Amino acid sequence: MRERRRRIVEASDGVIPWQRVIHVQGKIAIPKDSPGHRTRIRLLKAEGVVFLNGKVSFAHHGWQPADPSPLLD
């Protein structure tokens, strides 16, 4: 996972703010008791990101994952 995250940031020339990289399920992908977890939530909330039950509410923000069915054909 860390390697994938590193490649994403490198490919974007470091332009993606680290707090915006979240798990596909909307979870913050670092331990809940870590300072980084709390910082990430604070930064996202400051940007207006809505959390429901500890996850980013994709529906609230109008984002829906792409339909995976074409990948299964």
Contacts in CASP RR format, 6 or more apart in sequence:
PFRMAT RR
TARGET T0000
AUTHOR 0000-0000-0000
METHOD contacts of the structure
MODEL  1
MRERRRRIVEASDGVIPWQRVIHVQGKIAIPKDSPGHRTRIRLLKAEGVV
FLNGKVSFAHHGWQPADPSPLLD
1 29 0 8 1.000
5 21 0 8 1.000
8 16 0 8 1.000
8 21 0 8 1.000
9 16 0 8 1.000
9 18 0 8 1.000
9 21 0 8 1.000
17 43 0 8 1.000
18 40 0 8 1.000
19 39 0 8 1.000
19 40 0 8 1.000
19 43 0 8 1.000
19 44 0 8 1.000
20 44 0 8 1.000
22 28 0 8 1.000
22 29 0 8 1.000
22 44 0 8 1.000
22 56 0 8 1.000
23 29 0 8 1.000
24 65 0 8 1.000
25 55 0 8 1.000
26 55 0 8 1.000
26 56 0 8 1.000
26 58 0 8 1.000
27 54 0 8 1.000
27 55 0 8 1.000
27 56 0 8 1.000
28 37 0 8 1.000
28 40 0 8 1.000
28 41 0 8 1.000
30 36 0 8 1.000
30 37 0 8 1.000
30 40 0 8 1.000
31 37 0 8 1.000
41 51 0 8 1.000
44 51 0 8 1.000
44 56 0 8 1.000
45 51 0 8 1.000
49 56 0 8 1.000
49 61 0 8 1.000
50 56 0 8 1.000
50 57 0 8 1.000
50 60 0 8 1.000
50 61 0 8 1.000
51 57 0 8 1.000
52 60 0 8 1.000
58 64 0 8 1.000
58 65 0 8 1.000
END
